[in-house]
Amino acid sequence: MSDERPKVLPKLLIVEDDPGLQAQLKWAYEDFEVFIAGDRSSALALLRSEEPAVVTLDLGLPPDPDGTSEGFAVLDEIMALKPDTKVVVASGHGARESALRAIGQGAYDFYQKPIDIDALGLIVRRALHLHRIEAENRQLAERAPADNRVLGRLVTAAPEMVKVARTIERVANTNVSVMLLGASGTGKELLARGVHESSQRAKGAFVAINCAAIPENLLESELFGHEKGAFTGAVKTTEGKIEQASGGTLFLDEVGDIPLQLQVKLLRFLQERTIERIGGRRSIEVDTRIVCATHQNLDAMIADGRFREDLYYRLAEIVVKIPSLAERPGDATLLAKAFLSRFAAEMNPQVKGFAPDALAAIDGWAWPGNVRELENRVKRAVIMADAKLVSAADLDLGDTGGEAENPLNLKSAREAADRKVIRHALARSEGNISGTARLLGISRPTLYDLLKQYDLQS
């Protein structure tokens, strides 16, 4: 007696209202478990109950068998309910226009009636193969959630940002002061935490203070602490942030906003590694590493006499320049997916991903507010979304995100455009080479050649 288990066949849903064509198509797929639906309600019921990998969809369904409106309505609902389904659309009505619209709404492929069973069979089996590859990629991503992460938390696939992370990893185990330079919203505090967590001080405290958010008359007390009775309201002795971070790391955000008088006291601490609390007479030894950040032009501030040059050189033993999100092609998509996963779990579990128009909007926006703006947009979109896929309208990005100035040299312009498009496609397909090649409309060998030519990581 054989103990072999019955072979599990992949599921195919055929949405077709012609009984003769239903039978013809059913017998053409012996290697599939075939389900037949003749209208929208039965098609969606089977989609929910059987979750087929591939659907063939005739656009001419009742009550509009001579048009395409009902078929496109079914396509929209399939993409909303189960966006990973590969839908192969058929129509004899306005083939070119229908094909473009179907692909734009998420269909995998299109074929024109009358049906060639063999040709359609090849398309269906190719769709199944891609569905399996994507499912394997999702499983791998779930087992290895640290993909595209550096410094433990930073999500990136951009060489520019990977280089920043590698620099931080190299200097983390030294005691040099690190200055992070970058626009607002680029993730300076996240990188400062990366310095701390990659260092031998990781078990100590990480203390952060935004120097621009505290009034000048209170900042000294916040940094250096005070003794009881040092001023009105000082009812007890209080340690400052520098002292609280002893054995760990102090992150001074917006260091350019520290007033000149206080800069002198901070310089003395960096030189002598001792502090005096306000109202105190005793020097206290403190072993605190300083990491600071600013979006301001400190060179201009030094020239204007608003920032001490000697303090700058103490704080900026290592300077790390952080690229804006617009300078990190592909990262906006990766970060958006990471944010959506987190916010959907917290706020709107029905949301499962981004619609194609939303991904295009994310790719096309310049992100002047950088990662912080992206995070806020995705959070808002998840809250506002009514469907399973976040749309471009949910993101509310407006018409354009602005264009970066292009190089005048044609060869450089072409190379820059190639690099940008390839990175976007890699991010959109989550690093899958076949998916990236399909998005770009090129063969796998051609894509491999381009990756090698431009030294791009897949």
VEXTOR-79984 format. One record per residue (C-alpha): residue number from 1; residue in one letter; x, y, z negated. Coordinates in steps of 0.05 Angstrom, whole numbers, plus 32768, in hexadecimal, padded with zeros to 4 digits. Layout:
% VEXTOR-79984
(NUM; 'a'; (X; Y; Z))
...
This chain:
% VEXTOR-79984
(1; 'm'; (8000; 8000; 8000))
(2; 's'; (801E; 8042; 8016))
(3; 'd'; (8027; 8078; 7FE1))
(4; 'e'; (8032; 80AF; 8014))
(5; 'r'; (800B; 80EE; 8006))
(6; 'p'; (7FDE; 810A; 803D))
(7; 'k'; (8001; 8141; 8064))
(8; 'v'; (7FE8; 8187; 8052))
(9; 'l'; (7FD8; 81AC; 8092))
(10; 'p'; (7FDC; 81F8; 8099))
(11; 'k'; (7F99; 821B; 809C))
(12; 'l'; (7F80; 823F; 80DB))
(13; 'l'; (7F3F; 8267; 80DD))
(14; 'i'; (7F20; 8271; 8122))
(15; 'v'; (7EEE; 82AB; 8125))
(16; 'e'; (7EC8; 82A1; 8166))
(17; 'd'; (7E7D; 82A4; 8175))
(18; 'd'; (7E7E; 8279; 81B5))
(19; 'p'; (7E6D; 8230; 81A1))
(20; 'g'; (7E90; 8213; 81DE))
(21; 'l'; (7ED0; 823A; 81D1))
(22; 'q'; (7ECC; 8228; 8187))
(23; 'a'; (7ECF; 81DE; 8197))
(24; 'q'; (7F06; 81E8; 81CB))
(25; 'l'; (7F31; 820E; 819A))
(26; 'k'; (7F24; 81DF; 8160))
(27; 'w'; (7F3E; 81A2; 8186))
(28; 'a'; (7F7C; 81C8; 819F))
(29; 'y'; (7F99; 81CC; 8158))
(30; 'e'; (7FA3; 8185; 813F))
(31; 'd'; (7FDD; 819C; 8113))
(32; 'f'; (7FB0; 81CF; 80EE))
(33; 'e'; (7F75; 81C9; 80BF))
(34; 'v'; (7F44; 81F1; 80E8))
(35; 'f'; (7F09; 821A; 80CE))
(36; 'i'; (7ED6; 823B; 80FC))
(37; 'a'; (7EAE; 827B; 80F1))
(38; 'g'; (7E7E; 829C; 8121))
(39; 'd'; (7E71; 82DE; 80FD))
(40; 'r'; (7E8E; 830E; 80CB))
(41; 's'; (7E6E; 82F3; 808B))
(42; 's'; (7E82; 82AA; 8097))
(43; 'a'; (7EC8; 82C0; 80AD))
(44; 'l'; (7ED4; 82E7; 806D))
(45; 'a'; (7EB6; 82B0; 8042))
(46; 'l'; (7EE7; 827E; 8060))
(47; 'l'; (7F20; 82AF; 8059))
(48; 'r'; (7F12; 82B4; 800E))
(49; 's'; (7F07; 826A; 8002))
(50; 'e'; (7F3D; 824B; 802F))
(51; 'e'; (7F71; 8283; 8035))
(52; 'p'; (7F88; 826F; 807B))
(53; 'a'; (7FCE; 8282; 808F))
(54; 'v'; (7FB8; 8294; 80D6))
(55; 'v'; (7F77; 82AF; 80F3))
(56; 't'; (7F63; 82B4; 813D))
(57; 'l'; (7F30; 82EB; 8143))
(58; 'd'; (7F03; 82FA; 817F))
(59; 'l'; (7EF1; 8344; 817C))
(60; 'g'; (7EAE; 8338; 819F))
(61; 'l'; (7E85; 831F; 8165))
(62; 'p'; (7E3B; 8327; 8156))
(63; 'p'; (7E18; 8357; 814E))
(64; 'd'; (7E47; 8377; 8182))
(65; 'p'; (7E5B; 833C; 81AF))
(66; 'd'; (7E67; 836A; 81EB))
(67; 'g'; (7E92; 839B; 81C4))
(68; 't'; (7ECA; 839B; 8190))
(69; 's'; (7EAE; 83C0; 8153))
(70; 'e'; (7E9B; 8382; 812B))
(71; 'g'; (7EDD; 8360; 813A))
(72; 'f'; (7F05; 839C; 8123))
(73; 'a'; (7EDB; 839F; 80E4))
(74; 'v'; (7EED; 8357; 80D5))
(75; 'l'; (7F36; 8365; 80E2))
(76; 'd'; (7F35; 839F; 80B0))
(77; 'e'; (7F15; 8374; 807A))
(78; 'i'; (7F47; 833B; 8085))
(79; 'm'; (7F81; 836C; 807D))
(80; 'a'; (7F62; 8389; 803E))
(81; 'l'; (7F52; 8345; 801F))
(82; 'k'; (7F91; 831F; 8033))
(83; 'p'; (7FC5; 834A; 8055))
(84; 'd'; (7FF7; 8312; 805E))
(85; 't'; (7FC8; 82ED; 808D))
(86; 'k'; (7FE0; 82EA; 80D5))
(87; 'v'; (7FA6; 82FF; 8102))
(88; 'v'; (7FA9; 82F1; 814C))
(89; 'v'; (7F74; 831C; 816F))
(90; 'a'; (7F50; 830B; 81B1))
(91; 's'; (7F27; 8339; 81DD))
(92; 'g'; (7F14; 8344; 8225))
(93; 'h'; (7EFD; 838B; 8219))
(94; 'g'; (7F2E; 83C3; 8227))
(95; 'a'; (7F68; 8395; 821B))
(96; 'r'; (7FA0; 83C9; 8216))
(97; 'e'; (7F7A; 83F8; 81E7))
(98; 's'; (7F60; 83BD; 81BD))
(99; 'a'; (7FA6; 83A0; 81B8))
(100; 'l'; (7FC5; 83E1; 81A0))
(101; 'r'; (7F8E; 83EC; 816E))
(102; 'a'; (7F90; 83A5; 8154))
(103; 'i'; (7FDB; 83A6; 8148))
(104; 'g'; (7FD5; 83EA; 8128))
(105; 'q'; (7FA1; 83CE; 80F7))
(106; 'g'; (7FCE; 8395; 80E2))
(107; 'a'; (7FC3; 835D; 8114))
(108; 'y'; (7FFE; 832F; 8122))
(109; 'd'; (7FF3; 8328; 816D))
(110; 'f'; (7FBF; 8331; 81A5))
(111; 'y'; (7FAA; 8307; 81E0))
(112; 'q'; (7F7B; 8318; 8219))
(113; 'k'; (7F41; 82EC; 822E))
(114; 'p'; (7F38; 82BC; 8252))
(115; 'i'; (7F5D; 8291; 8221))
(116; 'd'; (7F9A; 8267; 8235))
(117; 'i'; (7F99; 8231; 81FF))
(118; 'd'; (7FE3; 8220; 8205))
(119; 'a'; (7FFA; 8269; 8202))
(120; 'l'; (7FCC; 8277; 81C7))
(121; 'g'; (7FE6; 8239; 81A4))
(122; 'l'; (802E; 8254; 81A8))
(123; 'i'; (8018; 8297; 818B))
(124; 'v'; (7FF3; 8275; 8151))
(125; 'r'; (802D; 8247; 8140))
(126; 'r'; (805E; 8282; 8142))
(127; 'a'; (802F; 82A8; 8114))
(128; 'l'; (802E; 826D; 80E4))
(129; 'h'; (807A; 8269; 80E5))
(130; 'l'; (8080; 82B4; 80D3))
(131; 'h'; (804B; 82AB; 809C))
(132; 'r'; (8074; 8273; 807D))
(133; 'i'; (80B5; 829C; 8080))
(134; 'e'; (8094; 82D8; 805F))
(135; 'a'; (8076; 82AB; 8028))
(136; 'e'; (80BB; 828E; 801A))
(137; 'n'; (80D8; 82D4; 8016))
(138; 'r'; (80A3; 82E9; 7FE4))
(139; 'q'; (80B2; 82AB; 7FB9))
(140; 'l'; (80FC; 82BA; 7FBB))
(141; 'a'; (80EE; 8302; 7FA7))
(142; 'e'; (80C4; 82EB; 7F6C))
(143; 'r'; (80FB; 82BC; 7F55))
(144; 'a'; (8130; 82F2; 7F5D))
(145; 'p'; (8110; 8334; 7F49))
(146; 'a'; (8154; 8356; 7F46))
(147; 'd'; (8159; 8357; 7F92))
(148; 'n'; (816C; 839D; 7FAA))
(149; 'r'; (817E; 83B1; 7F63))
(150; 'v'; (81C0; 83CB; 7F4B))
(151; 'l'; (81D4; 83E1; 7F05))
(152; 'g'; (819C; 83B4; 7EED))
(153; 'r'; (8163; 83E6; 7EFC))
(154; 'l'; (8174; 840E; 7F39))
(155; 'v'; (814D; 83F8; 7F77))
(156; 't'; (8174; 8406; 7FB7))
(157; 'a'; (818C; 83E8; 7FF8))
(158; 'a'; (81AD; 8427; 8011))
(159; 'p'; (81FA; 8424; 8016))
(160; 'e'; (81FD; 846C; 7FFD))
(161; 'm'; (81DB; 8459; 7FBC))
(162; 'v'; (81FF; 8416; 7FB5))
(163; 'k'; (8240; 843E; 7FB9))
(164; 'v'; (8228; 846B; 7F80))
(165; 'a'; (8217; 842D; 7F56))
(166; 'r'; (825B; 840D; 7F63))
(167; 't'; (827E; 844D; 7F4D))
(168; 'i'; (8256; 844E; 7F0D))
(169; 'e'; (8265; 8404; 7F00))
(170; 'r'; (82B0; 8413; 7F08))
(171; 'v'; (82B2; 844D; 7ED7))
(172; 'a'; (8280; 8431; 7EA5))
(173; 'n'; (82B3; 840D; 7E79))
(174; 't'; (82E0; 8449; 7E74))
(175; 'n'; (82D3; 8484; 7E44))
(176; 'v'; (82D6; 84BA; 7E79))
(177; 's'; (829F; 84EE; 7E7D))
(178; 'v'; (8272; 84E5; 7EBA))
(179; 'm'; (824D; 851D; 7EDD))
(180; 'l'; (8212; 850A; 7F0A))
(181; 'l'; (8201; 853D; 7F40))
(182; 'g'; (81C0; 8538; 7F66))
(183; 'a'; (817D; 8558; 7F74))
(184; 's'; (8144; 8552; 7F44))
(185; 'g'; (8122; 850F; 7F45))
(186; 't'; (815C; 84E7; 7F61))
(187; 'g'; (8163; 84BB; 7F24))
(188; 'k'; (819A; 84DB; 7EFC))
(189; 'e'; (8182; 84C1; 7EB9))
(190; 'l'; (817A; 847B; 7ED5))
(191; 'l'; (81C3; 847D; 7EEC))
(192; 'a'; (81D9; 8499; 7EA9))
(193; 'r'; (81B8; 845E; 7E88))
(194; 'g'; (81DD; 8432; 7EBA))
(195; 'v'; (821F; 8450; 7EA2))
(196; 'h'; (820C; 8441; 7E5A))
(197; 'e'; (81F1; 83FA; 7E66))
(198; 's'; (822D; 83E6; 7E91))
(199; 's'; (825E; 83FD; 7E5C))
(200; 'q'; (8279; 83E0; 7E1B))
(201; 'r'; (824D; 8413; 7DF8))
(202; 'a'; (820D; 83F0; 7E0F))
(203; 'k'; (81FC; 83D9; 7DC8))
(204; 'g'; (8200; 8421; 7DAF))
(205; 'a'; (81CB; 8456; 7DB8))
(206; 'f'; (81BB; 8478; 7DF9))
(207; 'v'; (81A3; 84BE; 7DE8))
(208; 'a'; (8189; 84EE; 7E1C))
(209; 'i'; (817B; 8539; 7E17))
(210; 'n'; (8162; 8569; 7E4C))
(211; 'c'; (8189; 85A9; 7E40))
(212; 'a'; (8158; 85D2; 7E6B))
(213; 'a'; (811B; 85BC; 7E42))
(214; 'i'; (8134; 85D6; 7DFF))
(215; 'p'; (8136; 8621; 7DEC))
(216; 'e'; (817D; 863D; 7DE5))
(217; 'n'; (8174; 864C; 7D9B))
(218; 'l'; (8162; 8603; 7D8D))
(219; 'l'; (8192; 85E0; 7DBC))
(220; 'e'; (81CF; 85E6; 7D8E))
(221; 's'; (81A9; 85C5; 7D55))
(222; 'e'; (8190; 858E; 7D83))
(223; 'l'; (81D7; 857E; 7D9A))
(224; 'f'; (81FF; 8588; 7D5B))
(225; 'g'; (81CC; 8580; 7D23))
(226; 'h'; (81C6; 85AB; 7CE5))
(227; 'e'; (81CF; 85A9; 7C99))
(228; 'k'; (8196; 85B3; 7C69))
(229; 'g'; (818A; 85FD; 7C5E))
(230; 'a'; (81B3; 8612; 7C9B))
(231; 'f'; (8178; 863D; 7CB4))
(232; 't'; (812F; 8649; 7CA4))
(233; 'g'; (810A; 8607; 7CAC))
(234; 'a'; (8148; 85DA; 7CA4))
(235; 'v'; (812B; 85B3; 7C6A))
(236; 'k'; (8159; 8577; 7C73))
(237; 't'; (819C; 8565; 7C92))
(238; 't'; (8191; 854D; 7CDA))
(239; 'e'; (81C1; 852B; 7D0A))
(240; 'g'; (81C6; 8548; 7D50))
(241; 'k'; (81C3; 8521; 7D91))
(242; 'i'; (820F; 851C; 7D96))
(243; 'e'; (8212; 84FB; 7D52))
(244; 'q'; (81D7; 84CE; 7D60))
(245; 'a'; (81FA; 84B3; 7D9D))
(246; 's'; (823A; 84A1; 7D78))
(247; 'g'; (8252; 845D; 7D91))
(248; 'g'; (8226; 8466; 7DCE))
(249; 't'; (8218; 8498; 7E05))
(250; 'l'; (81FA; 84DF; 7E06))
(251; 'f'; (81D9; 84F4; 7E47))
(252; 'l'; (81D7; 8540; 7E50))
(253; 'd'; (81A5; 854D; 7E87))
(254; 'e'; (81A6; 8592; 7EA9))
(255; 'v'; (81E9; 85A2; 7E88))
(256; 'g'; (81EC; 85E2; 7EB1))
(257; 'd'; (81B7; 8600; 7E83))
(258; 'i'; (81E3; 85FE; 7E45))
(259; 'p'; (81F1; 8647; 7E30))
(260; 'l'; (8239; 8660; 7E31))
(261; 'q'; (823F; 8666; 7DE5))
(262; 'l'; (822B; 861E; 7DDC))
(263; 'q'; (8259; 8608; 7E15))
(264; 'v'; (8294; 861C; 7DE9))
(265; 'k'; (827D; 85EF; 7DB0))
(266; 'l'; (8270; 85B5; 7DE0))
(267; 'l'; (82B6; 85BD; 7DFD))
(268; 'r'; (82D4; 85BA; 7DB7))
(269; 'f'; (82B0; 8579; 7DAA))
(270; 'l'; (82CA; 855B; 7DEB))
(271; 'q'; (8311; 8570; 7DDA))
(272; 'e'; (8312; 855C; 7D91))
(273; 'r'; (82DA; 8528; 7D8C))
(274; 't'; (82C1; 8548; 7D4D))
(275; 'i'; (8284; 8573; 7D3E))
(276; 'e'; (826A; 85A1; 7D08))
(277; 'r'; (8220; 85A4; 7CFA))
(278; 'i'; (8200; 85E9; 7CF7))
(279; 'g'; (820A; 8602; 7CAF))
(280; 'g'; (823F; 85CD; 7CA2))
(281; 'r'; (8289; 85D4; 7C90))
(282; 'r'; (829E; 858C; 7C9B))
(283; 's'; (82BA; 8570; 7CDD))
(284; 'i'; (8298; 852F; 7CF0))
(285; 'e'; (82BB; 84FE; 7D1F))
(286; 'v'; (828C; 84E6; 7D56))
(287; 'd'; (829A; 84B0; 7D8A))
(288; 't'; (8268; 84C3; 7DBF))
(289; 'r'; (826F; 84BD; 7E0A))
(290; 'i'; (8252; 84F6; 7E34))
(291; 'v'; (822D; 84EB; 7E76))
(292; 'c'; (820F; 852B; 7E93))
(293; 'a'; (81E6; 853F; 7ECF))
(294; 't'; (81CE; 857C; 7EF3))
(295; 'h'; (81AE; 8591; 7F34))
(296; 'q'; (81CF; 85D6; 7F31))
(297; 'n'; (820D; 85EC; 7F57))
(298; 'l'; (823F; 85EF; 7F1E))
(299; 'd'; (8277; 8609; 7F4C))
(300; 'a'; (824C; 8647; 7F59))
(301; 'm'; (823C; 864D; 7F0F))
(302; 'i'; (8286; 864A; 7EFD))
(303; 'a'; (8295; 8680; 7F31))
(304; 'd'; (825E; 86AC; 7F12))
(305; 'g'; (8278; 86A1; 7ECC))
(306; 'r'; (823A; 867B; 7EB6))
(307; 'f'; (825C; 8638; 7EAA))
(308; 'r'; (82A1; 862D; 7E8B))
(309; 'e'; (82D4; 860E; 7EBB))
(310; 'd'; (82F9; 85EB; 7E82))
(311; 'l'; (82B8; 85CB; 7E6B))
(312; 'y'; (82A8; 85B5; 7EB2))
(313; 'y'; (82EA; 858F; 7EB7))
(314; 'r'; (82DD; 856D; 7E74))
(315; 'l'; (8297; 8558; 7E89))
(316; 'a'; (82A8; 8546; 7ED1))
(317; 'e'; (82E2; 8515; 7EC9))
(318; 'i'; (82BA; 84EB; 7EFA))
(319; 'v'; (8288; 850C; 7F28))
(320; 'v'; (8252; 84E2; 7F4A))
(321; 'k'; (8227; 8502; 7F80))
(322; 'i'; (81E2; 84E2; 7F86))
(323; 'p'; (81C2; 84E3; 7FCC))
(324; 's'; (817B; 84FB; 7FD4))
(325; 'l'; (8146; 84C8; 7FE6))
(326; 'a'; (8144; 84E3; 802D))
(327; 'e'; (818E; 84D0; 8032))
(328; 'r'; (817F; 8488; 801F))
(329; 'p'; (815A; 846A; 805C))
(330; 'g'; (812E; 8430; 8049))
(331; 'd'; (8130; 843D; 7FFE))
(332; 'a'; (80EE; 8462; 7FFD))
(333; 't'; (80CA; 8423; 8014))
(334; 'l'; (80EE; 83F6; 7FE3))
(335; 'l'; (80E1; 8425; 7FA8))
(336; 'a'; (8099; 842F; 7FBD))
(337; 'k'; (808D; 83E4; 7FBB))
(338; 'a'; (80AE; 83DF; 7F77))
(339; 'f'; (8084; 8418; 7F5B))
(340; 'l'; (8044; 83FC; 7F79))
(341; 's'; (8050; 83B8; 7F59))
(342; 'r'; (805A; 83D8; 7F15))
(343; 'f'; (8021; 840A; 7F18))
(344; 'a'; (7FEF; 83D9; 7F36))
(345; 'a'; (7FFB; 83A8; 7EFD))
(346; 'e'; (7FEF; 83E0; 7ECB))
(347; 'm'; (7FB7; 8408; 7EEC))
(348; 'n'; (7F95; 83E7; 7F27))
(349; 'p'; (7FA2; 839C; 7F2F))
(350; 'q'; (7F79; 8397; 7F6F))
(351; 'v'; (7FB0; 83BE; 7F95))
(352; 'k'; (7FDF; 838D; 7FB7))
(353; 'g'; (800A; 83B6; 7FE6))
(354; 'f'; (800E; 83EE; 801A))
(355; 'a'; (7FE8; 83F3; 805B))
(356; 'p'; (8013; 83FE; 809A))
(357; 'd'; (8000; 8447; 809E))
(358; 'a'; (8017; 8452; 8056))
(359; 'l'; (805A; 8432; 8064))
(360; 'a'; (8062; 845E; 80A1))
(361; 'a'; (8051; 849B; 8078))
(362; 'i'; (8084; 8488; 8042))
(363; 'd'; (80BA; 847E; 8077))
(364; 'g'; (80AA; 84C1; 8098))
(365; 'w'; (80A6; 84ED; 805A))
(366; 'a'; (80E4; 8515; 8046))
(367; 'w'; (80D8; 850D; 7FFB))
(368; 'p'; (80EF; 8552; 7FE3))
(369; 'g'; (80E0; 853C; 7F9B))
(370; 'n'; (8108; 84FC; 7FA6))
(371; 'v'; (80FA; 84BD; 7F7D))
(372; 'r'; (80D0; 84E2; 7F4A))
(373; 'e'; (80A1; 84FB; 7F80))
(374; 'l'; (809C; 84B6; 7F9F))
(375; 'e'; (808C; 8497; 7F5B))
(376; 'n'; (8055; 84CA; 7F4E))
(377; 'r'; (8037; 84C2; 7F94))
(378; 'v'; (8035; 8476; 7F8E))
(379; 'k'; (8016; 847A; 7F48))
(380; 'r'; (7FE0; 84A9; 7F62))
(381; 'a'; (7FD3; 847D; 7F9E))
(382; 'v'; (7FCC; 843E; 7F74))
(383; 'i'; (7F99; 8461; 7F47))
(384; 'm'; (7F72; 847D; 7F82))
(385; 'a'; (7F73; 8440; 7FB0))
(386; 'd'; (7F30; 841F; 7FBD))
(387; 'a'; (7F4C; 83E6; 7FE7))
(388; 'k'; (7F81; 83B1; 7FDC))
(389; 'l'; (7FB2; 83D8; 8007))
(390; 'v'; (7FC8; 841F; 7FF8))
(391; 's'; (7FBB; 844B; 8035))
(392; 'a'; (7FDF; 848A; 804D))
(393; 'a'; (7FA3; 84B2; 8036))
(394; 'd'; (7FAC; 8497; 7FEF))
(395; 'l'; (7FF4; 84B2; 7FF0))
(396; 'd'; (7FDC; 84F8; 8005))
(397; 'l'; (801D; 850A; 8027))
(398; 'g'; (8003; 853C; 8059))
(399; 'd'; (8018; 853E; 80A2))
(400; 't'; (8064; 853D; 80A2))
(401; 'g'; (809E; 8536; 8073))
(402; 'g'; (80CD; 8562; 8099))
(403; 'e'; (8107; 854F; 80C6))
(404; 'a'; (8150; 854D; 80B5))
(405; 'e'; (817E; 8574; 80E4))
(406; 'n'; (8198; 8545; 811A))
(407; 'p'; (81E0; 8543; 8131))
(408; 'l'; (81EE; 8564; 8174))
(409; 'n'; (821A; 852B; 818D))
(410; 'l'; (81EE; 84FA; 81B3))
(411; 'k'; (8215; 84BC; 819F))
(412; 's'; (8213; 84D0; 8156))
(413; 'a'; (81C9; 84E0; 815B))
(414; 'r'; (81BA; 849C; 8179))
(415; 'e'; (81E3; 8478; 8145))
(416; 'a'; (81C3; 849E; 810C))
(417; 'a'; (817E; 848F; 8128))
(418; 'd'; (818F; 8445; 8131))
(419; 'r'; (81A8; 843F; 80EA))
(420; 'k'; (816B; 8462; 80CD))
(421; 'v'; (8139; 8439; 80F4))
(422; 'i'; (815C; 83F7; 80E5))
(423; 'r'; (815F; 8407; 809A))
(424; 'h'; (8115; 8418; 809A))
(425; 'a'; (8104; 83D7; 80BE))
(426; 'l'; (812F; 83AE; 808E))
(427; 'a'; (810D; 83CE; 8053))
(428; 'r'; (80C8; 83C5; 8072))
(429; 's'; (80D5; 837B; 807F))
(430; 'e'; (80F8; 8372; 803B))
(431; 'g'; (813A; 835D; 805C))
(432; 'n'; (811C; 8327; 8088))
(433; 'i'; (8143; 8326; 80C9))
(434; 's'; (810B; 8308; 80F4))
(435; 'g'; (80D9; 833A; 80D9))
(436; 't'; (810A; 8374; 80E3))
(437; 'a'; (8118; 835F; 812B))
(438; 'r'; (80CD; 835A; 8139))
(439; 'l'; (80C1; 83A0; 811C))
(440; 'l'; (80F9; 83BD; 8146))
(441; 'g'; (80E3; 8398; 8185))
(442; 'i'; (8127; 8377; 818F))
(443; 's'; (8143; 8330; 818C))
(444; 'r'; (8165; 8314; 814E))
(445; 'p'; (81AA; 8310; 8171))
(446; 't'; (81A3; 8359; 8185))
(447; 'l'; (8191; 836C; 813D))
(448; 'y'; (81CD; 8345; 8122))
(449; 'd'; (81FA; 836A; 8153))
(450; 'l'; (81DE; 83AE; 813C))
(451; 'l'; (81E6; 839B; 80F2))
(452; 'k'; (822F; 838A; 80FF))
(453; 'q'; (823B; 83C7; 812B))
(454; 'y'; (821F; 83F7; 80F6))
(455; 'd'; (8239; 83D0; 80BB))
(456; 'l'; (81F3; 83CB; 809D))
(457; 'q'; (81E2; 8398; 8068))
(458; 's'; (81A6; 836D; 8075))
